Amino acid sequence: MTSSLFAAERLLFTPTTPDTNAIPLIFAFPNEYSVGITSLGYQIVWATLAMRDDVQVSRLFTDIHEQLPRQPEIVGFSISWELDYVNILNLLESLDIPIRAKLRNDAHPLIFGGGPVLTANPEPFAAFFDIILLGDGENLLGNFIEAYKEVRQAPRQIQLQRLAQVPGIYIPSLYEVEYYTPDGEVKSIQPIDADVPTIVQKQTYRGNILSASTVVTEKAAWENIYMVEVVRSCPEMCRFCLASYLTLPFRTASLEGSLIPAIERGLAVTNRLGLLGASVTQHPEFEELLNYISQPKYDDVRLSIASVRTNTVTVQLAETLAKRDTRSLTIAVESGSDQLRQIINKKLQNDEIIQAAINAKAGGLSSLKLYGMVGIPGEEADDLDATVAMMRSMKKAAPGLRLSFGCSTFVPKSHTPFQWFGVNRQAEKRLQLLQKQLKPQGIDFRPESYNWSIIQALLSRGDRRLSQLLELTRDFGDSLGSYKRAFKQLKGQIPDLDFYVHSTWSTSQVLPWSHLQGPLPQSTLLKHLDEATSHFRSASKELQPLNS
């Protein structure tokens, strides 16, 4: 079973033969192989490690693994989804490693984690990791391995102290968090000694050669897909959007130096191409890229594109996709209300959204998927009516085009201007209301689970006290009821669910991630927050975070 999955891989890089003294390292993805191998981030880090002769890397997934070293010195996890934390704890136990960092000694490997979940807010998971890598792996990974080699023979504590000096490496155990009361706000976060930096800065790779798949396999969740990163971050800066704010600045891959060579490399081994990025069509040479893919020699290529900006949906784009075996396109509109779009800084008009539907149909696509959101700070009942009206107009303007509307609940994310807001308690009712109005119109309404949004908010705003809650929840069976049961058991020892999820926080309070610096300083986020709340109607003013 194991060998057949790995045997199906076609590698687009050449692994190096490790030195005899190479560092034995396990690089894990806390989910099944088919999911992990479809993660571009996981592929890149694995290939980077496999091309170093000073590292002997073995891969580990929840269902299969390569031959693992008897005594690994480092075990790393790439984390793309919050709830995979359960699998991290299970994998650590399967390797006979204590799940809490403070219970490990010099005989245990160092446990590191990276990826979008931990870069956004590692605190709920802080107790499980010795080391957290914040930001882009391009430079960070090499700097980490080089620093580790300097202290490879040293005791664990000395290793951690040295690694803490590397920009972007966060060692949770070297910071002390104080609270006003056991179940109250964070009072302060301080390094435990003078050698440890007060603030850890997320690392940003600024080159114009972006990532592309290092392996293609039919066993991936997207069979035989070759992925190319076209852009990184997003210039739009919607006020709630982690994908934009956390990864700034907006960077584009060079067409001649990065994209075309990568595509040629990939299409030599497969005919399925995925263009990735939060805002792919905003690449300045996107049209030239489309023309390149439209060459007759690529006629059999199946093309998929991640979410595109609505006003870049042209008939040409739709035609190219339809010819390349793509039947639908995804656009994020958030709402049909101009008022709400002003609040969130979504520079988009309803007529542009309707035009996107007309162009998609004219270009031969059969369906258009829209992403929306309820519970956005400042939202009122008539904003929902505006969304329903917009969807009706689209249906009318592009008859025969299948419309689906995926709708989530607003979840506050760290390092964004909306990090101080809580989840709107009316959100579940609002999802039901949209469902009631849109279903009869023949619009496929797909609400995201409100309960999952609650857990997402808990983890995105949580502090390190949540580690004990997460352990309990896992013991109780990892369902929504398990979280409630765990909160009940820890009553008085940690804040309640309401504090983390629904309450609007004061802009003067210490945030759980205050010692971790994203791309923008808090003063800039506050300016963007003020700009957003200036568009609130008077009835919504009480939603503003308290500038106390």
Disulfide bonds with the S-S distance in Angstrom:
none
